[in-house]
Amino acid sequence: VEIIEGLKAVLPCTTMGNPKPSVSWIKGETVVK
């Protein structure tokens, strides 16, 4: 995925599990917020 820095990107992700899983998006070694 490529976007212009400063613009909003929506990255949908559906997960299921018990306990509820957590999802993080990572670029290189940095968590994307």
N, CA, C and O atoms as CSV, one atom per row, in Angstrom:
chain,resi,resn,atom,element,x,y,z
A,1,VAL,N,N,0.849,-1.177,0.000
A,1,VAL,CA,C,0.000,0.000,0.000
A,1,VAL,C,C,0.886,1.228,0.000
A,1,VAL,O,O,1.829,1.319,0.786
A,2,GLU,N,N,0.591,2.168,-0.872
A,2,GLU,CA,C,1.316,3.433,-0.895
A,2,GLU,C,C,0.326,4.570,-0.713
A,2,GLU,O,O,-0.715,4.607,-1.369
A,3,ILE,N,N,0.656,5.506,0.187
A,3,ILE,CA,C,-0.160,6.700,0.377
A,3,ILE,C,C,0.763,7.903,0.496
A,3,ILE,O,O,1.967,7.762,0.709
A,4,ILE,N,N,0.186,9.076,0.357
A,4,ILE,CA,C,0.940,10.311,0.537
A,4,ILE,C,C,1.003,10.614,2.026
A,4,ILE,O,O,-0.014,10.576,2.718
A,5,GLU,N,N,2.213,10.919,2.519
A,5,GLU,CA,C,2.396,11.198,3.941
A,5,GLU,C,C,1.465,12.320,4.373
A,5,GLU,O,O,1.351,13.348,3.705
A,6,GLY,N,N,0.797,12.099,5.512
A,6,GLY,CA,C,-0.133,13.085,6.056
A,6,GLY,C,C,-1.578,12.797,5.697
A,6,GLY,O,O,-2.486,13.332,6.334
A,7,LEU,N,N,-1.818,11.954,4.679
A,7,LEU,CA,C,-3.182,11.592,4.325
A,7,LEU,C,C,-3.620,10.370,5.119
A,7,LEU,O,O,-2.793,9.591,5.592
A,8,LYS,N,N,-4.918,10.216,5.258
A,8,LYS,CA,C,-5.488,9.109,6.020
A,8,LYS,C,C,-5.566,7.855,5.151
A,8,LYS,O,O,-5.932,7.925,3.977
A,9,ALA,N,N,-5.223,6.720,5.731
A,9,ALA,CA,C,-5.372,5.426,5.068
A,9,ALA,C,C,-6.228,4.535,5.956
A,9,ALA,O,O,-6.042,4.508,7.172
A,10,VAL,N,N,-7.154,3.817,5.364
A,10,VAL,CA,C,-7.998,2.879,6.100
A,10,VAL,C,C,-7.562,1.471,5.709
A,10,VAL,O,O,-7.614,1.098,4.537
A,11,LEU,N,N,-7.132,0.690,6.705
A,11,LEU,CA,C,-6.672,-0.675,6.468
A,11,LEU,C,C,-7.546,-1.626,7.288
A,11,LEU,O,O,-7.195,-1.965,8.418
A,12,PRO,N,N,-8.672,-2.057,6.733
A,12,PRO,CA,C,-9.564,-2.921,7.497
A,12,PRO,C,C,-8.934,-4.290,7.774
A,12,PRO,O,O,-8.197,-4.833,6.951
A,13,CYS,N,N,-9.240,-4.824,8.940
A,13,CYS,CA,C,-8.716,-6.129,9.321
A,13,CYS,C,C,-9.712,-6.784,10.269
A,13,CYS,O,O,-9.987,-6.249,11.343
A,14,THR,N,N,-10.250,-7.926,9.888
A,14,THR,CA,C,-11.200,-8.644,10.725
A,14,THR,C,C,-10.480,-9.795,11.414
A,14,THR,O,O,-9.791,-10.581,10.764
A,15,THR,N,N,-10.641,-9.891,12.729
A,15,THR,CA,C,-10.020,-10.978,13.484
A,15,THR,C,C,-11.056,-11.642,14.372
A,15,THR,O,O,-12.064,-11.035,14.733
A,16,MET,N,N,-10.800,-12.885,14.719
A,16,MET,CA,C,-11.653,-13.611,15.652
A,16,MET,C,C,-10.758,-14.465,16.523
A,16,MET,O,O,-9.695,-14.911,16.090
A,17,GLY,N,N,-11.188,-14.690,17.742
A,17,GLY,CA,C,-10.427,-15.548,18.625
A,17,GLY,C,C,-10.836,-15.350,20.068
A,17,GLY,O,O,-11.529,-14.388,20.400
A,18,ASN,N,N,-10.411,-16.250,20.913
A,18,ASN,CA,C,-10.687,-16.150,22.337
A,18,ASN,C,C,-9.432,-16.585,23.072
A,18,ASN,O,O,-9.100,-17.770,23.047
A,19,PRO,N,N,-8.721,-15.675,23.727
A,19,PRO,CA,C,-9.078,-14.271,23.954
A,19,PRO,C,C,-8.988,-13.467,22.662
A,19,PRO,O,O,-8.344,-13.887,21.701
A,20,LYS,N,N,-9.648,-12.293,22.650
A,20,LYS,CA,C,-9.681,-11.430,21.479
A,20,LYS,C,C,-8.262,-11.028,21.080
A,20,LYS,O,O,-7.516,-10.502,21.906
A,21,PRO,N,N,-7.879,-11.270,19.821
A,21,PRO,CA,C,-6.532,-10.905,19.377
A,21,PRO,C,C,-6.383,-9.389,19.236
A,21,PRO,O,O,-7.365,-8.679,19.019
A,22,SER,N,N,-5.159,-8.905,19.361
A,22,SER,CA,C,-4.882,-7.491,19.100
A,22,SER,C,C,-4.160,-7.392,17.761
A,22,SER,O,O,-3.439,-8.308,17.366
A,23,VAL,N,N,-4.357,-6.279,17.071
A,23,VAL,CA,C,-3.767,-6.081,15.751
A,23,VAL,C,C,-2.950,-4.799,15.769
A,23,VAL,O,O,-3.412,-3.772,16.266
A,24,SER,N,N,-1.745,-4.852,15.232
A,24,SER,CA,C,-0.894,-3.670,15.082
A,24,SER,C,C,-0.364,-3.649,13.657
A,24,SER,O,O,-0.012,-4.689,13.102
A,25,TRP,N,N,-0.308,-2.465,13.072
A,25,TRP,CA,C,0.300,-2.294,11.754
A,25,TRP,C,C,1.706,-1.772,11.980
A,25,TRP,O,O,1.907,-0.822,12.736
A,26,ILE,N,N,2.682,-2.391,11.325
A,26,ILE,CA,C,4.089,-2.055,11.546
A,26,ILE,C,C,4.754,-1.739,10.209
A,26,ILE,O,O,4.566,-2.453,9.224
A,27,LYS,N,N,5.536,-0.654,10.189
A,27,LYS,CA,C,6.356,-0.303,9.023
A,27,LYS,C,C,7.795,-0.308,9.488
A,27,LYS,O,O,8.181,0.489,10.343
A,28,GLY,N,N,8.589,-1.206,8.928
A,28,GLY,CA,C,9.963,-1.365,9.418
A,28,GLY,C,C,9.907,-1.907,10.833
A,28,GLY,O,O,9.440,-3.026,11.049
A,29,GLU,N,N,10.372,-1.138,11.790
A,29,GLU,CA,C,10.284,-1.536,13.199
A,29,GLU,C,C,9.387,-0.591,13.988
A,29,GLU,O,O,9.397,-0.613,15.219
A,30,THR,N,N,8.603,0.248,13.286
A,30,THR,CA,C,7.771,1.253,13.934
A,30,THR,C,C,6.302,0.892,13.803
A,30,THR,O,O,5.841,0.544,12.716
A,31,VAL,N,N,5.555,0.975,14.913
A,31,VAL,CA,C,4.118,0.747,14.884
A,31,VAL,C,C,3.460,1.964,14.239
A,31,VAL,O,O,3.720,3.100,14.635
A,32,VAL,N,N,2.608,1.719,13.244
A,32,VAL,CA,C,1.894,2.788,12.549
A,32,VAL,C,C,0.620,3.082,13.320
A,32,VAL,O,O,-0.119,2.169,13.686
A,33,LYS,N,N,0.368,4.364,13.565
A,33,LYS,CA,C,-0.847,4.752,14.303
A,33,LYS,C,C,-1.835,5.398,13.375
A,33,LYS,O,O,-2.918,5.793,13.805
